[in-house]
Amino acid sequence: MLNKLVLTGARGNLGNELRAPLAKMAKALVSTDILPAPDKLLPNESYVQADVGQMDQIAPLLEGADMVVHFGAIVDEKPFEDLLGPNFIGAYNIWEAAHRHGLRRVVYASSIHAVGMAETNGGADTDTPHRPDTFYGLAKCFSEDLGRMYWEKRGLEAVCLRILSCTPEPQNARALGTWLSYRDMVQLVQRAVDTPTTGFTVAYGVSANSRAPVSNHKVGFLGYRPQDNAEDWAEALLAKAVTPDPQDLAQTRLGGPFAKVGLGQSGIAALTAMTRGKSG
Ligand SMILES: NC(=O)c1ccc[n+]([C@@H]2O[C@H](COP(=O)([O-])OP(=O)(O)OC[C@H]3O[C@@H](n4cnc5c(N)ncnc54)[C@H](O)[C@@H]3O)[C@@H](O)[C@H]2O)c1
């Protein structure tokens, strides 16, 4: 059992799912987010409201911790200036504070958008080079490279989880490949924390989907064995699928709608429109 774990983005959709399982892995869990504390905390959980983009707010929380699970970020494409503090400087602050306080590992919520311009049918694996589709994806590339550099220069381990589409249920035909169930997401983070030695590792956050467009075959040592498969929803989702179009970047690139939007324009809005069947 670890002594102390820190979880950023603890008020978010995924962070909230992680609080209870992470609390079981450490004597103390420190949850943090830019939002105020939740109504109820777990018995060994404390909460600090902090902006990850501000070193003086975030660094003290990491003192005495074994690991930090860094999920706090703006989760959409926006103008670069909007992402600079939370997503770029925030990642630097986490890695630098982890180094200063002698943490063993950073577990990081990266994203498929780090390789979002790679072809869906290209057989992407964990060595696929960075090909961001947005400033949001670029921040994930920056953070992964930061993680690799801090491992190689300073011996701080990192496991970067390139999450695809983590939702309670798969939302659209694209998600037949990209879905990550909540329970598989929790298992992936648990393995990223409890695998004894990871060095610098990239893994995809995807369920055991028959149509997954990415492969974790090089990171079997993490012991991540997903339980869910979006194929169970195939009939319903294919019935709502958009007209196939090989010229449509939203269909042909791993980033889906994010690969199609202009830089600085919301990818979530495009994703929502796609899910409602309004566009490709
Ligand atoms: N949900 C997905 O499918 C998905 C896919 C790929 C990557 N991710 C990554 O997983 C992480 C969690 O995503 P989510 O779906 O739970 O999103 P979310 O928006 O629900 O959670 C993000 C949390 O970060 C917090 N936050 C934002 N700016 C902050 C700041 N400056 N300081 C501190 N906290 C801040 C928000 O308040 C929020 O609670 C993110 O890093 C996201 O990029 C998620």
PDBQT file of the ligand as one rigid body, heavy atoms in Angstrom, charges set to zero:
ROOT
HETATM    1  N1  LIG A 301     -13.343  11.554 -21.123  1.00  0.00    +0.000 N 
HETATM    2  C1  LIG A 301     -12.614  11.156 -22.153  1.00  0.00    +0.000 C 
HETATM    3  O1  LIG A 301     -13.087  10.439 -23.015  1.00  0.00    +0.000 OA
HETATM    4  C2  LIG A 301     -11.163  11.568 -22.267  1.00  0.00    +0.000 A 
HETATM    5  C3  LIG A 301     -10.488  11.227 -23.444  1.00  0.00    +0.000 A 
HETATM    6  C4  LIG A 301      -9.138  11.564 -23.558  1.00  0.00    +0.000 A 
HETATM    7  C5  LIG A 301      -8.492  12.192 -22.497  1.00  0.00    +0.000 A 
HETATM    8  N2  LIG A 301      -9.180  12.510 -21.378  1.00  0.00    +0.000 N 
HETATM    9  C6  LIG A 301      -8.450  13.204 -20.307  1.00  0.00    +0.000 C 
HETATM   10  O2  LIG A 301      -8.865  12.695 -19.042  1.00  0.00    +0.000 OA
HETATM   11  C7  LIG A 301      -8.835  13.768 -18.075  1.00  0.00    +0.000 C 
HETATM   12  C8  LIG A 301     -10.185  13.845 -17.372  1.00  0.00    +0.000 C 
HETATM   13  O3  LIG A 301     -11.192  14.082 -18.359  1.00  0.00    +0.000 OA
HETATM   14  P1  LIG A 301     -12.759  14.142 -17.992  1.00  0.00    +0.000 P 
HETATM   15  O4  LIG A 301     -13.481  13.502 -19.113  1.00  0.00    +0.000 OA
HETATM   16  O5  LIG A 301     -12.980  13.652 -16.602  1.00  0.00    +0.000 OA
HETATM   17  O6  LIG A 301     -13.013  15.707 -18.102  1.00  0.00    +0.000 OA
HETATM   18  P2  LIG A 301     -13.695  16.717 -17.070  1.00  0.00    +0.000 P 
HETATM   19  O7  LIG A 301     -13.775  18.032 -17.758  1.00  0.00    +0.000 OA
HETATM   20  O8  LIG A 301     -14.951  16.111 -16.528  1.00  0.00    +0.000 OA
HETATM   21  O9  LIG A 301     -12.610  16.783 -15.894  1.00  0.00    +0.000 OA
HETATM   22  C9  LIG A 301     -11.499  17.638 -15.929  1.00  0.00    +0.000 C 
HETATM   23  C10 LIG A 301     -11.356  18.272 -14.564  1.00  0.00    +0.000 C 
HETATM   24  O10 LIG A 301     -10.211  19.138 -14.593  1.00  0.00    +0.000 OA
HETATM   25  C11 LIG A 301     -10.532  20.294 -13.855  1.00  0.00    +0.000 C 
HETATM   26  N3  LIG A 301      -9.701  21.427 -14.254  1.00  0.00    +0.000 N 
HETATM   27  C12 LIG A 301      -9.794  22.174 -15.379  1.00  0.00    +0.000 A 
HETATM   28  N4  LIG A 301      -8.895  23.174 -15.353  1.00  0.00    +0.000 NA
HETATM   29  C13 LIG A 301      -8.223  23.043 -14.188  1.00  0.00    +0.000 A 
HETATM   30  C14 LIG A 301      -7.179  23.786 -13.581  1.00  0.00    +0.000 A 
HETATM   31  N5  LIG A 301      -6.650  24.885 -14.168  1.00  0.00    +0.000 N 
HETATM   32  N6  LIG A 301      -6.717  23.385 -12.363  1.00  0.00    +0.000 NA
HETATM   33  C15 LIG A 301      -7.237  22.308 -11.753  1.00  0.00    +0.000 A 
HETATM   34  N7  LIG A 301      -8.241  21.566 -12.276  1.00  0.00    +0.000 NA
HETATM   35  C16 LIG A 301      -8.719  21.929 -13.486  1.00  0.00    +0.000 A 
HETATM   36  C17 LIG A 301     -12.003  20.565 -14.146  1.00  0.00    +0.000 C 
HETATM   37  O11 LIG A 301     -12.603  21.369 -13.161  1.00  0.00    +0.000 OA
HETATM   38  C18 LIG A 301     -12.567  19.141 -14.192  1.00  0.00    +0.000 C 
HETATM   39  O12 LIG A 301     -13.103  18.744 -12.940  1.00  0.00    +0.000 OA
HETATM   40  C19 LIG A 301      -8.433  15.027 -18.844  1.00  0.00    +0.000 C 
HETATM   41  O13 LIG A 301      -7.045  15.253 -18.694  1.00  0.00    +0.000 OA
HETATM   42  C20 LIG A 301      -8.748  14.690 -20.281  1.00  0.00    +0.000 C 
HETATM   43  O14 LIG A 301      -7.932  15.424 -21.187  1.00  0.00    +0.000 OA
HETATM   44  C21 LIG A 301     -10.507  12.229 -21.237  1.00  0.00    +0.000 A 
ENDROOT
TORSDOF 0
